[in-house]
Amino acid sequence: MQTFKLPRAAAAVLLAFHAVTAFSWTRPGHMVSAEIAYDDLSVADSRIIDAIAEIMAHHPDPGPFQVANGRATGAERTQRIFMEMSRWPDDIREGFQDHPTWHYAFRPFVDPKDPPKPRPVDVISGAAFPALALNINVASDPHASSSERAVSLCWIFHIVGDIHQPLHAAQLFSSRYPNGDHGGGAQHVLDPQTHQPEIFHWFWDDSVNRLGEPDAAIARARDLEQHLPRAKLTELSHDPRQVANITGWASESYILATTLAFRTELAPTPTQAKPLPEDYVAASEAAAERRLVIAGYRLADLLRSLFPQAPPKP
């Protein structure tokens, strides 16, 4: 497994980052990616699932997991734990364990038809890159407490999912948005399902799954797994050095944001929002599905690297 070292000073900077409005795949979307990882591990690496479940029994915020588990037992209970892990960083928004900048790594995309003056410096804003490294360090540290590892595992689940959403890796700069549009968070479209104004970023967040019930997330994951099995996803690498290549994943998302996501008419206010073209909706939904499935498989591979010595079942 690749080793990550983050200086204490850098870790402190993570906590001090100025918070800006941030979004992520919707909670149902995160649940789907976690279910894909769960299914992938259950085929030959159920020992890893058991090891994670044992750690999660010590999570310092058990309430959301108790609600998510309901009366489930056995494998169903562990399955629900995985899904809650992926969405827990959203469930604690504005709480003391919230880290708003951990959800994204915005790189500037300058509107070629309406560039701002001056042009933005091509630097990353957001802390997703160092946050993933930090949490990998904690989750893989056998000397860390189980509660610390449990929290870090939740953030790993979530960050891996988030960075595969194209609008978590790019924000538009133009004369209207000289300071950036926060990954489409300042722009609006008409939701193709409700026909109501919606924040553009939320349109992408909602593209894969809107139903938050566990059974719905499981069914959606199984459908996507059949449609997009590992063998069809050329983006997946067999190189163990790429198992936590978040910069590479963000680059893929950035390309999608600049070649697809931002290539439609957007409005600065809800009242000016216009319908999205049908071909754009179809293309964006297909791209979002692929990205979420890839995130699920990559999460499974990352977990394999974190638990190489997980004991086999007796």
C-alpha positions in Angstrom: 0.0 0.0 0.0 1.2 3.5 -0.8 2.2 5.4 2.4 1.0 8.9 2.9 2.6 11.4 5.3 1.0 14.7 6.2 2.9 17.2 8.4 1.2 18.3 11.5 1.2 21.9 10.2 -0.6 20.8 7.1 -3.2 19.0 9.1 -3.8 22.1 11.1 -4.2 24.1 8.0 -7.0 21.7 6.9 -9.0 22.6 10.0 -8.4 26.3 9.5 -9.6 26.5 5.8 -12.2 29.2 5.3 -15.5 27.4 4.7 -17.4 28.1 1.5 -20.6 26.6 0.3 -20.0 23.0 -0.7 -22.2 20.2 -1.9 -21.7 16.6 -2.8 -23.4 13.7 -4.5 -26.8 13.6 -2.7 -26.9 11.2 0.2 -28.7 8.6 -1.9 -25.9 8.9 -4.5 -23.3 8.2 -1.8 -25.3 5.2 -0.6 -25.1 3.7 -4.1 -21.4 4.1 -4.4 -20.9 2.5 -0.9 -23.2 -0.4 -1.9 -21.2 -1.0 -5.1 -18.0 -1.2 -2.9 -19.8 -3.5 -0.5 -20.9 -5.8 -3.3 -17.5 -5.8 -4.8 -15.8 -6.7 -1.5 -18.4 -9.4 -0.6 -17.4 -11.5 -3.6 -13.9 -12.4 -2.3 -13.0 -10.1 0.5 -15.8 -10.4 3.0 -13.0 -10.4 5.7 -12.5 -6.7 5.0 -16.2 -6.0 5.5 -16.1 -7.7 8.8 -13.0 -5.8 9.9 -14.6 -2.5 9.0 -17.8 -3.4 10.8 -15.8 -4.2 13.9 -14.1 -0.7 13.8 -17.4 1.0 13.1 -18.9 -0.4 16.3 -16.7 2.2 18.1 -17.8 5.2 16.1 -18.1 8.2 18.4 -21.4 9.3 16.8 -23.5 6.2 16.9 -26.9 7.8 16.5 -27.0 8.1 12.7 -25.9 4.5 12.4 -28.5 3.2 14.8 -31.2 5.0 12.8 -29.8 3.7 9.5 -29.6 0.1 10.9 -33.1 0.0 12.2 -33.8 -3.6 13.2 -31.4 -5.1 10.7 -29.1 -7.9 11.8 -26.3 -9.8 10.2 -25.1 -9.0 6.7 -28.0 -6.6 6.2 -26.9 -4.6 9.2 -23.3 -4.4 7.9 -24.6 -3.4 4.5 -26.5 -0.5 6.0 -23.4 0.5 8.0 -21.5 0.9 4.7 -24.2 3.1 3.2 -24.4 5.3 6.3 -20.6 5.6 6.4 -20.7 7.1 2.9 -23.3 9.8 3.8 -22.3 10.5 7.5 -20.1 13.5 6.5 -23.2 15.1 5.0 -25.4 14.0 7.9 -23.2 16.0 10.3 -23.2 19.3 8.3 -22.5 22.3 10.5 -21.6 20.0 13.4 -18.3 20.1 15.3 -16.9 17.3 13.1 -17.9 18.9 9.9 -15.1 19.9 7.5 -16.8 21.8 4.6 -13.7 22.1 2.4 -12.9 18.4 2.5 -15.7 17.7 -0.1 -14.0 19.3 -3.1 -10.9 20.3 -5.0 -11.9 23.1 -7.4 -9.6 23.9 -10.3 -10.5 27.1 -12.2 -12.2 26.8 -15.6 -12.2 30.1 -17.4 -15.3 30.8 -19.6 -13.7 31.1 -23.1 -16.5 33.5 -24.3 -16.5 35.7 -21.2 -13.2 35.6 -19.3 -12.8 37.6 -16.1 -10.2 40.3 -15.7 -7.8 39.5 -14.2 -7.8 35.8 -15.0 -7.7 33.5 -12.0 -4.5 31.8 -10.9 -4.6 28.1 -11.8 -4.5 26.7 -8.3 -6.7 24.2 -6.4 -9.1 25.5 -3.8 -10.6 23.1 -1.4 -8.9 20.4 0.8 -10.1 17.1 -0.6 -6.5 16.1 -1.6 -4.8 16.5 1.7 -8.0 15.4 3.6 -7.9 12.0 1.9 -4.2 11.5 2.7 -4.8 12.5 6.3 -7.7 10.1 6.7 -5.9 7.2 5.0 -3.0 7.8 7.5 -5.4 7.5 10.4 -7.5 4.6 9.1 -4.4 2.5 8.3 -2.7 3.2 11.6 -3.0 0.2 13.9 -2.1 2.4 16.9 -4.9 4.9 16.3 -8.0 4.3 18.4 -11.0 2.5 16.8 -13.1 5.6 17.1 -10.6 7.7 15.2 -10.3 5.1 12.5 -14.1 4.8 12.3 -14.4 8.6 11.6 -11.6 8.5 9.1 -13.1 5.6 7.2 -16.4 7.5 6.9 -14.5 10.5 5.4 -12.6 8.1 3.0 -15.9 6.7 1.8 -17.3 10.2 1.3 -14.3 11.9 -0.3 -13.7 9.1 -2.8 -17.3 9.6 -3.9 -17.3 13.3 -4.0 -14.2 13.8 -6.1 -15.8 11.7 -8.9 -18.5 14.3 -9.2 -17.3 16.6 -12.0 -18.5 19.8 -10.3 -16.4 18.9 -7.2 -13.2 19.4 -9.4 -14.0 22.5 -11.3 -15.5 26.0 -10.9 -16.3 28.4 -13.6 -14.7 31.9 -13.8 -16.2 34.6 -16.0 -16.9 38.3 -15.9 -20.1 37.5 -14.0 -18.2 35.2 -11.6 -14.8 36.7 -11.2 -14.4 34.8 -7.9 -15.7 31.5 -9.3 -19.2 29.9 -9.2 -18.3 27.3 -6.5 -18.7 24.3 -8.8 -22.0 25.5 -10.3 -23.4 26.4 -6.8 -24.1 29.9 -7.9 -25.9 29.0 -11.1 -29.4 27.6 -11.9 -31.3 25.4 -14.3 -34.8 23.9 -14.4 -34.9 20.5 -12.9 -35.9 18.1 -15.8 -38.1 16.0 -13.4 -39.8 18.7 -11.3 -39.5 21.5 -13.8 -38.7 23.8 -10.9 -35.6 26.0 -10.6 -32.6 24.1 -9.1 -29.0 25.0 -8.3 -26.9 23.6 -11.2 -24.6 21.8 -8.9 -27.6 20.0 -7.3 -28.7 18.8 -10.7 -25.5 16.9 -11.1 -25.7 15.7 -7.5 -29.2 14.2 -8.1 -28.3 12.7 -11.5 -27.9 9.1 -10.3 -30.3 8.4 -7.4 -32.8 10.5 -5.5 -34.3 7.8 -3.3 -32.7 7.6 0.2 -34.2 4.3 1.3 -31.6 1.5 1.6 -33.6 -0.9 -0.5 -33.8 1.7 -3.3 -30.1 2.4 -3.1 -29.3 -1.3 -3.2 -31.5 -1.8 -6.2 -30.0 1.1 -8.0 -26.5 -0.2 -7.3 -27.3 -3.6 -8.6 -28.7 -2.2 -11.8 -25.6 -0.1 -12.4 -23.3 -3.0 -11.6 -25.0 -5.0 -14.4 -24.8 -2.1 -16.8 -21.3 -1.1 -15.9 -19.3 -4.0 -14.7 -15.6 -3.6 -13.8 -14.6 -5.1 -17.2 -16.2 -2.3 -19.1 -14.5 0.5 -17.1 -11.2 1.2 -18.8 -10.5 4.0 -16.2 -9.9 1.4 -13.5 -6.2 0.7 -12.9 -4.6 -2.6 -11.8 -1.5 -0.6 -10.7 -1.4 -0.6 -6.8 0.4 2.7 -6.9 -2.9 4.2 -8.3 -5.1 3.0 -5.5 -5.4 6.4 -3.9 -4.7 8.6 -6.9 -7.1 11.4 -6.0 -5.3 13.9 -8.2 -5.9 11.6 -11.2 -9.5 11.1 -10.3 -10.0 14.8 -10.0 -8.4 15.4 -13.4 -10.9 13.0 -14.9 -13.7 14.9 -13.2 -12.3 18.2 -14.4 -12.2 17.1 -18.0 -15.9 16.1 -17.7 -16.8 19.4 -16.1 -15.1 21.4 -18.9 -16.2 19.3 -21.8 -19.7 18.4 -20.7 -21.1 19.9 -17.5 -20.5 23.6 -18.1 -21.4 23.3 -21.8 -25.0 24.4 -21.4 -26.9 27.6 -20.8 -27.0 28.5 -17.1 -28.8 31.3 -15.2 -27.5 33.4 -12.3 -30.9 33.4 -10.6 -33.8 30.9 -10.2 -36.2 33.1 -12.0 -34.0 33.1 -15.1 -33.5 29.3 -15.1 -34.2 27.5 -18.4 -34.9 23.9 -19.3 -31.9 21.8 -20.1 -31.7 20.2 -23.6 -32.8 16.6 -23.7 -29.5 15.4 -25.2 -27.6 17.3 -22.4 -29.7 15.6 -19.7 -29.1 12.2 -21.2 -25.3 12.7 -21.6 -24.9 14.1 -18.1 -26.9 11.3 -16.5 -24.8 8.7 -18.3 -21.6 10.4 -17.3 -22.7 10.7 -13.7 -23.7 7.1 -13.5 -20.3 6.0 -14.8 -18.5 8.3 -12.4 -20.4 7.0 -9.4 -19.8 3.3 -10.4 -16.1 4.0 -10.8 -16.0 5.6 -7.4 -17.6 2.5 -5.9 -15.0 0.1 -7.4 -12.1 2.4 -6.6 -13.4 2.7 -3.0 -13.4 -1.1 -2.8 -9.8 -1.3 -4.1 -8.7 1.4 -1.6 -10.2 -0.5 1.3 -8.3 -3.7 0.1 -5.1 -1.7 0.4 -6.0 -0.5 3.9 -6.9 -4.0 5.2 -4.4 -6.3 3.6 -4.0 -8.4 6.7 -7.7 -8.6 7.7 -8.2 -12.1 9.3 -10.2 -14.6 7.3 -13.6 -15.8 8.6 -13.3 -18.8 10.8 
